[in-house]
C-alpha cells in the first residue's frame, strides 16, 4: 500500500507501536478468540485436548514443544501460529544489517549508530510480511553455524576485530529476530547446539564461540519431538528441557469418524470429474480401521507410530484402483471394493516399521494382510450387530461359488445377485439395488466379512479369489 510509512518520521506519525513477538501473538490471538474466528484451520480432533492447552500456552507467552508421534499435525500446528502475527511489520531498511531491526529498538551496533547519526526523515523503513517471519529446520544434520552463527573468516581476514559484530555470520535463529523459529525432531540435535540454545531460551541473547559479542534477540522458539526419543535419557539435555515453557501433547484420532474426516480432508482427491468415484462409507471405515489395527498390532513398532499418512496413502490407492477399473471397463461411477485393497502394499508397507524385538517371523506383506483381515472383520461385525447377519447374508445361503477381483466387471456381480434385499440399501446407505458397481462393492464386503468371521471358505486361484458358501 502506498500509504504505508517509508521513513522513521512517517512511522512515528502513524502511531505504530512496537511489540515483542509473543505480545504480538498474544494480542492477535485474543482478538481472534473474542471474535469467534476459527483459530486453527484444518485441525480436526483436537478441540477438547490439544487446542485448549495450546491456547493457554500462547497466552502465557511460552516457547513450545509439540510432543507426539509422527503424523499428528505437529508441524502443521507450528506453521499455523504464523497467522497470529501482524500481516506485516516495519523494519529499518539498512544495508549490511543482518536482521530485521525494530525501528524503535534496534539491537545491532550498525543500526544504533545509523539512528544516532541521521534524522528520522532520513531513516528508511520497509515492511516484513508475516509469512517470511517463520523459519523451520530439521534437526538431523544441523550445525551450530546453521542455527546460531559462526565467525566470518573473510571479514577476519579483512582485519575486523573479534569483538565486533561485523565479524559474525548469523545463523537462522538470530536472522529470525522478531519472528518464529521452529526446530523439528529436537532429540536429534547435536548436544553442542542444544547448549547454544540455553541463552536464547532464557536470557534471549546470542553468544558465538564464546567471544564477547552478544545482542538481545526477540524470537519465539518452537520444537517438535517424538516421545520415544524425547524421553530417552541423554537425548535432550535436562537444562534445555527446563527452559521450554510448555509441552503440548498431540495424539492420533480417538475415534474412526474423526479419522475419516481427517483422511477426506488431507487426501485432497477430486472424486468427481470425467470418471467420478463413489466411496461407500464401509470402505472408508475399513481404510481407517486398518490404521487402528496397525496401532494395536504387536507386530508393529508402536514407538515409531503409525502416521495419519498411512490412512491417507491407502485411501488414495483404493480410489485410484477403483478409477483404473472404471476407465478400463467403461463403468461409471467407479466404486471401491474389497479387492482393491490388494493394492495397498504399494502405499502401506513403506509406512509400517515392524517390531523386530518381538521375535515374530511375519513378513511385512503378511502383517498387512492380517491387518486388512482384522479391519474387515471389525467393521463387518458392527454392521451385523446393527442390521442383523441373517438378512445381510441370507442371499448366499443356498451354496454358491463367487469369483471376485479388482478387474472383474460389475455386471458379473449383478448376475450373481439380481435382486438385492431391501435391507442392503438401508444397512450400507448406498443404492446397492440400483447401481451394479455399488452392488459389486456390497457383495465383496459381505463375502469378505463372512470369510473373516469364519462362516464361508475362500480360495485363491491364478490371482483370482473365490468364495464358497
C-alpha positions as CSV (number, residue, x, y, z in Angstrom):
1,X,0.0,0.0,0.0
2,X,1.3,3.4,-1.0
3,X,0.1,4.9,2.3
4,X,2.5,2.8,4.4
5,X,5.2,4.8,6.2
6,X,8.5,4.8,4.4
7,X,10.6,6.7,6.8
8,X,11.1,6.6,10.6
9,X,9.4,10.0,10.9
10,X,6.3,8.8,9.0
11,X,6.2,5.7,11.1
12,X,6.2,7.7,14.3
13,X,3.5,10.0,12.9
14,X,1.3,6.9,12.1
15,X,1.1,5.9,15.7
16,X,2.6,2.4,15.1
17,X,3.5,0.7,18.4
18,X,6.4,-1.7,18.9
19,X,5.6,-5.0,20.5
20,X,7.6,-8.2,21.2
21,X,6.8,-11.2,19.1
22,X,5.0,-13.0,22.0
23,X,3.0,-9.9,22.9
24,X,2.0,-9.5,19.2
25,X,0.9,-13.2,19.1
26,X,-1.0,-12.8,22.4
27,X,-3.0,-9.8,21.3
28,X,-3.8,-11.1,17.9
29,X,-4.8,-14.4,19.4
30,X,-7.1,-12.7,21.9
31,X,-8.7,-10.7,19.1
32,X,-9.5,-13.8,17.1
33,X,-10.7,-15.7,20.1
34,X,-13.1,-13.0,21.1
35,X,-14.4,-12.6,17.6
36,X,-15.1,-16.4,17.3
37,X,-12.8,-16.8,14.3
38,X,-11.5,-20.3,13.5
39,X,-8.2,-20.4,15.3
40,X,-6.6,-23.4,13.7
41,X,-8.0,-24.1,10.2
42,X,-7.7,-27.8,9.1
43,X,-7.0,-29.2,12.5
44,X,-9.5,-31.9,13.4
45,X,-10.0,-34.0,16.5
46,X,-8.0,-31.7,18.9
47,X,-10.9,-29.5,20.0
48,X,-11.1,-30.8,23.6
49,X,-7.5,-31.9,24.1
50,X,-4.6,-30.2,22.3
51,X,-6.2,-26.9,21.4
52,X,-7.1,-25.7,24.9
53,X,-3.5,-26.4,26.1
54,X,-2.1,-24.6,23.1
55,X,-4.3,-21.6,23.6
56,X,-3.2,-21.3,27.3
57,X,0.4,-21.6,26.3
58,X,0.2,-18.8,23.8
59,X,-1.5,-16.5,26.3
60,X,1.3,-17.4,28.8
61,X,4.0,-16.4,26.3
62,X,5.8,-19.7,26.4
63,X,8.2,-21.3,24.0
64,X,6.6,-24.6,23.0
65,X,7.4,-28.2,22.4
66,X,4.9,-30.3,20.4
67,X,5.4,-33.8,21.7
68,X,3.8,-36.7,19.7
69,X,4.3,-39.5,17.3
70,X,4.7,-39.0,13.5
71,X,1.6,-37.8,11.6
72,X,-0.1,-36.0,14.4
73,X,-0.1,-32.5,12.8
74,X,2.8,-31.1,15.0
75,X,4.4,-29.3,12.1
76,X,1.1,-28.0,10.8
77,X,0.2,-26.6,14.2
78,X,3.6,-24.8,14.4
79,X,3.1,-23.3,11.0
80,X,-0.4,-22.2,11.8
81,X,1.0,-19.9,14.6
82,X,2.1,-17.5,11.8
83,X,-1.5,-16.4,11.5
84,X,-1.2,-14.7,14.9
85,X,1.5,-12.4,13.7
86,X,0.6,-9.0,12.2
87,X,0.2,-9.0,8.4
88,X,3.5,-7.1,8.2
89,X,5.8,-5.2,10.5
90,X,8.2,-2.3,9.7
91,X,11.9,-2.6,9.9
92,X,15.0,-0.5,9.3
93,X,15.9,-0.8,5.6
94,X,19.6,-0.5,6.1
95,X,22.5,-2.2,4.1
96,X,24.7,-4.7,5.9
97,X,22.3,-5.2,8.8
98,X,21.7,-8.9,9.1
99,X,18.4,-8.8,11.0
100,X,15.0,-7.1,10.5
101,X,15.5,-4.4,13.1
102,X,12.7,-2.9,15.2
103,X,12.8,0.8,14.1
104,X,12.3,1.8,17.8
105,X,14.5,-0.8,19.4
106,X,17.5,-1.7,17.2
107,X,19.8,-4.4,18.6
108,X,22.9,-4.3,16.3
109,X,25.6,-1.7,16.6
110,X,25.4,-0.6,13.0
111,X,21.7,0.1,13.3
112,X,22.1,2.0,16.5
113,X,24.9,4.1,15.0
114,X,22.8,4.9,11.9
115,X,19.9,6.1,14.1
116,X,22.2,8.2,16.2
117,X,23.7,10.0,13.2
118,X,20.6,10.5,11.0
119,X,17.4,12.4,11.5
120,X,14.1,10.4,11.4
121,X,13.3,11.8,8.0
122,X,16.4,10.1,6.5
123,X,15.9,6.7,8.1
124,X,14.3,4.3,5.5
125,X,11.6,1.9,6.6
126,X,10.5,-1.3,4.8
127,X,7.8,-3.9,5.6
128,X,8.3,-7.5,6.5
129,X,5.3,-9.8,5.7
130,X,4.2,-12.4,8.2
131,X,4.9,-15.5,6.1
132,X,8.6,-14.5,5.9
133,X,8.8,-14.3,9.7
134,X,8.7,-18.0,10.1
135,X,11.6,-20.4,9.6
136,X,11.8,-24.1,10.2
137,X,14.7,-26.6,10.4
138,X,15.0,-30.3,10.7
139,X,17.5,-31.3,13.4
140,X,19.5,-34.1,11.8
141,X,22.5,-32.7,10.1
142,X,22.1,-29.2,11.5
143,X,25.3,-27.5,12.6
144,X,26.0,-24.8,15.1
145,X,26.8,-22.3,12.3
146,X,23.4,-23.1,10.6
147,X,21.4,-22.3,13.7
148,X,23.3,-19.9,15.9
149,X,26.2,-18.5,13.8
150,X,29.9,-18.5,13.2
151,X,32.8,-16.2,12.8
152,X,33.2,-15.0,9.2
153,X,36.8,-15.8,8.1
154,X,36.6,-13.4,5.2
155,X,35.8,-10.5,7.5
156,X,38.5,-11.5,10.0
157,X,41.0,-11.6,7.1
158,X,40.0,-8.0,6.3
159,X,41.1,-7.0,9.8
160,X,37.7,-6.9,11.5
161,X,38.1,-7.2,15.3
162,X,36.9,-10.4,17.0
163,X,34.9,-8.3,19.4
164,X,32.9,-6.6,16.6
165,X,29.5,-7.7,15.4
166,X,30.7,-7.3,11.9
167,X,32.9,-10.4,12.2
168,X,29.9,-12.7,12.7
169,X,27.9,-14.7,10.2
170,X,24.4,-15.1,11.8
171,X,22.5,-18.4,11.8
172,X,18.8,-19.0,11.3
173,X,17.7,-18.1,14.9
174,X,19.3,-14.6,15.0
175,X,18.1,-13.9,11.5
176,X,14.5,-14.6,12.7
177,X,14.7,-11.8,15.2
178,X,11.1,-10.6,15.6
179,X,9.8,-13.8,14.2
180,X,9.2,-17.5,14.9
181,X,11.7,-20.3,14.6
182,X,10.8,-24.0,14.6
183,X,13.1,-27.0,15.1
184,X,11.7,-30.4,14.2
185,X,13.0,-33.6,15.8
186,X,14.7,-31.8,18.7
187,X,16.3,-35.0,20.2
188,X,18.4,-35.4,17.0
189,X,20.0,-32.0,17.6
190,X,23.7,-32.2,18.4
191,X,24.4,-31.6,22.1
192,X,26.7,-28.7,21.4
193,X,23.9,-26.9,19.7
194,X,21.5,-27.7,22.5
195,X,23.9,-25.9,24.8
196,X,23.9,-23.0,22.4
197,X,20.1,-22.7,22.8
198,X,20.3,-22.2,26.6
199,X,20.9,-18.4,26.4
200,X,18.4,-17.9,23.6
201,X,15.6,-19.5,25.6
202,X,16.5,-17.9,28.9
203,X,18.4,-14.7,28.5
204,X,17.3,-14.0,24.9
205,X,20.9,-13.3,23.8
206,X,23.2,-14.9,21.3
207,X,26.8,-15.8,22.1
208,X,29.0,-17.3,19.3
209,X,32.2,-19.2,20.0
210,X,32.4,-17.7,23.5
211,X,33.6,-14.3,22.1
212,X,32.3,-11.2,23.8
213,X,29.9,-10.4,21.0
214,X,26.3,-10.7,22.0
215,X,23.0,-9.0,21.4
216,X,19.4,-9.5,22.6
217,X,17.0,-11.1,20.1
218,X,13.2,-11.3,20.1
219,X,12.1,-14.7,18.8
220,X,9.6,-17.3,19.6
221,X,11.1,-20.8,19.7
222,X,9.1,-23.9,18.8
223,X,10.2,-27.6,18.9
224,X,8.7,-30.9,17.9
225,X,9.7,-34.4,19.1
226,X,8.7,-38.0,19.4
227,X,8.1,-39.2,23.0
228,X,10.2,-42.3,22.4
229,X,13.3,-40.2,21.7
230,X,12.5,-37.1,23.8
231,X,12.1,-39.2,27.0
232,X,15.2,-41.3,26.4
233,X,18.0,-40.4,28.7
234,X,20.7,-38.3,27.2
235,X,18.9,-37.3,24.0
236,X,17.8,-33.9,25.2
237,X,19.9,-32.0,27.8
238,X,17.9,-31.5,31.1
239,X,18.7,-27.8,31.2
240,X,17.2,-27.4,27.8
241,X,14.0,-29.2,28.8
242,X,13.8,-27.0,31.8
243,X,13.9,-23.8,29.6
244,X,11.0,-24.9,27.3
245,X,7.9,-23.1,28.6
246,X,5.1,-25.6,27.8
247,X,4.8,-29.1,26.3
248,X,1.8,-29.7,24.0
249,X,0.9,-33.4,23.8
250,X,-0.6,-34.4,20.4
251,X,-2.3,-37.7,19.7
252,X,-3.8,-39.9,17.0
253,X,-7.6,-39.7,16.3
254,X,-9.5,-41.2,19.2
255,X,-12.4,-42.5,17.0
256,X,-12.9,-43.7,13.5
257,X,-15.3,-40.9,12.4
258,X,-12.7,-38.3,13.2
259,X,-10.1,-40.2,11.4
260,X,-12.3,-40.4,8.3
261,X,-12.8,-36.7,8.3
262,X,-9.0,-36.2,8.5
263,X,-8.3,-38.6,5.7
264,X,-11.0,-37.0,3.5
265,X,-9.5,-33.6,4.1
266,X,-5.9,-34.5,3.6
267,X,-6.3,-36.9,0.7
268,X,-7.3,-34.0,-1.5
269,X,-8.7,-36.2,-4.2
270,X,-11.3,-35.0,-6.7
271,X,-13.9,-37.8,-6.7
272,X,-15.9,-36.1,-9.5
273,X,-14.8,-35.3,-13.0
274,X,-15.0,-37.4,-16.1
275,X,-14.6,-40.6,-14.1
276,X,-16.4,-40.0,-10.8
277,X,-15.9,-42.2,-7.8
278,X,-18.4,-43.1,-5.2
279,X,-16.8,-44.4,-2.0
280,X,-19.2,-46.5,0.2
281,X,-18.9,-45.5,3.9
282,X,-18.0,-49.0,4.9
283,X,-14.9,-48.8,2.6
284,X,-13.9,-45.5,4.3
285,X,-14.4,-47.3,7.7
286,X,-12.2,-50.2,6.6
287,X,-9.4,-48.0,5.5
288,X,-9.3,-46.2,8.9
289,X,-9.8,-49.5,10.8
290,X,-6.6,-50.9,9.1
291,X,-4.7,-48.0,10.6
292,X,-6.3,-48.5,14.0
293,X,-5.4,-52.2,13.8
294,X,-1.9,-51.3,13.0
295,X,-1.6,-49.1,16.0
296,X,-2.7,-52.0,18.2
297,X,-0.6,-54.7,16.5
298,X,2.2,-56.4,18.4
299,X,4.0,-56.9,15.1
300,X,4.5,-53.2,14.5
301,X,6.9,-50.9,16.4
302,X,4.5,-48.7,18.3
303,X,7.2,-46.3,19.4
304,X,7.7,-45.4,15.8
305,X,3.9,-44.9,15.4
306,X,1.6,-45.3,12.5
307,X,1.1,-42.0,10.9
308,X,-2.1,-40.5,9.6
309,X,-0.3,-40.6,6.2
310,X,-0.8,-44.4,6.3
311,X,-4.6,-43.9,6.0
312,X,-4.3,-41.1,3.5
313,X,-2.0,-43.0,1.2
314,X,-4.1,-46.1,1.4
315,X,-7.3,-44.2,0.7
316,X,-5.7,-42.7,-2.4
317,X,-4.6,-46.1,-3.6
318,X,-8.0,-47.6,-3.1
319,X,-9.7,-44.8,-5.0
320,X,-7.1,-45.0,-7.8
321,X,-7.6,-48.7,-8.2
322,X,-11.4,-48.2,-8.5
323,X,-10.9,-45.4,-11.0
324,X,-8.5,-47.5,-13.0
325,X,-11.0,-50.3,-13.2
326,X,-13.8,-47.9,-14.2
327,X,-11.8,-46.4,-17.1
328,X,-10.6,-49.8,-18.4
329,X,-14.1,-51.4,-18.2
330,X,-16.0,-48.3,-19.2
331,X,-18.0,-48.1,-15.9
332,X,-19.5,-45.1,-14.2
333,X,-19.2,-44.4,-11.4
334,X,-16.1,-46.1,-10.0
335,X,-16.9,-47.8,-6.7
336,X,-14.0,-49.1,-4.5
337,X,-14.3,-52.8,-3.5
338,X,-12.5,-55.1,-1.0
339,X,-10.5,-56.5,-3.9
340,X,-9.0,-53.0,-4.4
341,X,-7.3,-53.4,-1.0
342,X,-5.0,-55.9,-2.6
343,X,-3.0,-52.9,-4.0
344,X,-2.4,-51.4,-0.6
345,X,1.0,-53.0,-0.3
346,X,2.4,-50.2,-2.5
347,X,1.3,-47.4,-0.2
348,X,1.3,-49.2,3.2
349,X,4.4,-51.3,3.5
350,X,6.8,-48.3,3.5
351,X,4.9,-46.7,6.3
352,X,5.0,-49.7,8.7
353,X,8.0,-50.4,10.9
354,X,7.9,-54.0,12.2
355,X,8.8,-54.7,15.8
356,X,11.9,-56.9,15.3
357,X,12.3,-57.4,19.1
358,X,9.0,-59.3,19.4
359,X,10.6,-62.4,17.8
360,X,7.9,-63.0,15.2
361,X,8.7,-64.3,11.7
362,X,5.9,-62.4,9.9
363,X,6.9,-60.6,6.7
364,X,5.6,-57.1,6.1
365,X,3.2,-58.4,3.4
366,X,1.7,-61.0,5.8
367,X,1.4,-58.4,8.6
368,X,-0.5,-56.1,6.2
369,X,-2.8,-58.9,5.1
370,X,-3.6,-59.7,8.7
371,X,-4.4,-56.0,9.4
372,X,-6.8,-55.8,6.5
373,X,-8.5,-59.0,7.6
374,X,-8.9,-57.7,11.1
375,X,-10.3,-54.4,9.8
376,X,-12.8,-56.2,7.6
377,X,-13.9,-58.4,10.5
378,X,-14.3,-55.4,12.9
379,X,-16.3,-53.3,10.5
380,X,-18.5,-56.2,9.3
381,X,-19.3,-57.3,12.8
382,X,-20.5,-53.8,13.6
383,X,-22.9,-53.9,10.6
384,X,-24.0,-57.4,11.7
385,X,-24.8,-56.1,15.2
386,X,-26.7,-53.2,13.9
387,X,-28.6,-54.7,11.0
388,X,-28.6,-58.5,11.6
389,X,-26.5,-61.2,10.0
390,X,-29.3,-63.2,8.6
391,X,-30.8,-60.6,6.3
392,X,-27.4,-59.3,5.1
393,X,-26.0,-62.8,4.4
394,X,-29.1,-65.0,3.5
395,X,-28.7,-64.3,-0.2
396,X,-25.6,-66.5,-0.2
397,X,-27.1,-69.3,2.0
398,X,-28.0,-71.7,-0.9
399,X,-24.4,-72.6,-1.6
400,X,-22.7,-70.8,-4.4
401,X,-19.2,-70.1,-5.6
402,X,-18.4,-66.4,-6.3
403,X,-15.3,-65.2,-8.0
404,X,-14.1,-61.6,-7.1
405,X,-11.3,-59.4,-8.3
406,X,-10.4,-55.8,-8.9
407,X,-10.8,-56.1,-12.6
408,X,-14.0,-58.1,-12.8
409,X,-16.9,-56.1,-14.3
410,X,-19.7,-55.1,-12.0
411,X,-22.2,-56.8,-14.2
412,X,-20.6,-60.1,-13.2
413,X,-21.8,-59.5,-9.6
414,X,-25.2,-58.3,-10.9
415,X,-25.7,-61.8,-12.5
416,X,-24.9,-63.4,-9.2
417,X,-27.3,-61.3,-7.2
418,X,-30.1,-59.9,-9.4
419,X,-32.4,-58.9,-6.6
420,X,-30.8,-57.0,-3.7
421,X,-32.5,-57.4,-0.3
422,X,-34.1,-54.1,0.8
423,X,-32.1,-54.1,4.0
424,X,-28.9,-53.7,2.0
425,X,-29.7,-50.2,0.8
426,X,-30.5,-49.3,4.4
427,X,-27.6,-51.0,6.0
428,X,-24.9,-49.8,3.6
429,X,-26.6,-46.4,2.9
430,X,-25.9,-46.8,-0.8
431,X,-28.0,-47.7,-3.8
432,X,-27.0,-51.3,-4.0
433,X,-30.3,-52.3,-5.7
434,X,-29.9,-49.8,-8.5
435,X,-26.2,-49.4,-9.3
436,X,-24.2,-52.5,-10.4
437,X,-20.9,-51.0,-9.3
438,X,-22.2,-50.3,-5.8
439,X,-23.8,-53.7,-5.7
440,X,-20.5,-55.3,-6.5
441,X,-18.8,-53.4,-3.7
442,X,-21.5,-54.5,-1.2
443,X,-21.3,-58.2,-2.3
444,X,-17.5,-58.2,-1.9
445,X,-17.9,-56.7,1.6
446,X,-20.4,-59.3,2.7
447,X,-18.4,-62.1,1.3
448,X,-15.1,-60.8,2.9
449,X,-17.0,-60.3,6.2
450,X,-18.4,-63.8,6.2
451,X,-15.0,-65.2,5.5
452,X,-13.4,-63.0,8.2
453,X,-15.9,-64.3,10.7
454,X,-15.2,-67.9,9.6
455,X,-18.6,-68.6,8.0
456,X,-17.5,-69.4,4.5
457,X,-14.4,-70.5,2.7
458,X,-12.0,-68.7,0.4
459,X,-9.7,-69.9,-2.3
460,X,-7.1,-68.1,-4.4
461,X,-6.5,-69.4,-7.9
462,X,-4.5,-67.8,-10.6
463,X,-4.6,-64.4,-8.9
464,X,-8.3,-64.5,-8.5
465,X,-10.2,-65.0,-5.3
466,X,-13.2,-67.4,-5.0
467,X,-15.6,-67.6,-2.0
468,X,-17.5,-70.8,-1.5
469,X,-20.7,-70.6,0.6
